[in-house]
Amino acid sequence: MRPVAQPATFVRRAFVVLWILVCFVCVSSPMSAEAALTAPQDVKVFDTPSDGGGSLTVQWSPAPWDSPDVRYQVLVGEASATDPATFAVVAEFPANSKYVKDTKTAWWTRTVDKSWHQTIIRSAKGVEVKDGTPYAVAVAAVQDDRRMFSQVLVATPSPDWFNWNQLNNLIIAISFGGLVFYTISHAKRKEIFLRRIPGLDAVDEAIGRATELGKPILYLTGAHDLHDPSTIAAAVILGKVAKRAALYETELMVPHREPITMAVCQEITKQAYLEAGKPDLFKEDANFFITADQFSYTAAVDGIMLRKKPAANFFMGAYFAEALLLTETGASTGAIQIAGTDSDHQLPFFVTTCDYTLIGEELYAASAYLSREPVQIGTLRGQDIGKAVILSMLAVGTVLATIEVVTSAHWPQIFLDLFRDLK
């Protein structure tokens, strides 16, 4: 009679069998992975669209074995060559990287799914990619000592006339340009309301006070030259202030840090006096150059404030550390001070020390507000509508992106698939 195995002995035997199976699976799994390695599939090689030439784009579908342990190699050779093993390796990267979704291309120009692999071949690593010259390209999957080549494809790089990735910018530019022209024509037919800007309403008050006191007006155009939009806006506002000063026969002083800005402002001031019908009151030295050094200029202007004691100080344009030094000195003399700048880091100092401050884009709207010319008012209205459209698009895009993350809907691809089905 055979003895019956004890329960403890049975458990030990089962454990040994299970251990043997686990070891077998662990040993055989690398071999299985190696056996699963195949050549890259659905490889496409073509001239990079919407570029200036000198590059080729390579795309291929993802594989089930894509992982950091497997690498892709992109190889380039002469068009007449057929053996990819002799090609030069121009790119090598892990198999779980370099996807279409990682490239800076617009979704409407994609021809494959964004999960495909993509890389761009340019002149590098001993390979010079020339326009009009055909090249043979292959993709290899590499793992340890195994190397699987795709079929060899030939493509020729060439420059393109139009960048389709920037199509949205062209549409937006044309749309906003048409919008501005429409609002200008509307402003010529009908009066358009402009929001009241207290700082600009106070311009006449400041000039009138200087006239009553018999004191001059001090006007500064900022620290930058005419390449800065804020300096251009300051020069335009100077023309309006100079015209009022000419009408009231009030002295105007405009010290400068930039010679070119000084020359332009001289012409603007001269034209303002001509428009006011007081050309004989114009003085060439009303605009004068001091120095380009920041704090030397600041010290000189502070000295003018303390000696001349102007009744109205205008600080328009871009400013830096000199802002508080100038406005504190002006406030100590009891002058009315009006500032306007897009330098957000200096706005707190202007708000604290000046009577009125034009914040940000109010500086750019000042010319239209003061002149009430239909062209400038229409341009301002068109810009405001354009900004509202952009903000609305950002809000809609944020909602759609949130829906895509939550539902994995991939909404741009849904519309593209629907469009293809309709065709």
Summary of the structure (lengths in Angstrom):
residues: 423
radius of gyration: 35.8
end to end distance: 82.8
largest distance: 137.6
contacts: 1261
relative contact order: 0.09
helix: 50%
strand: 18%
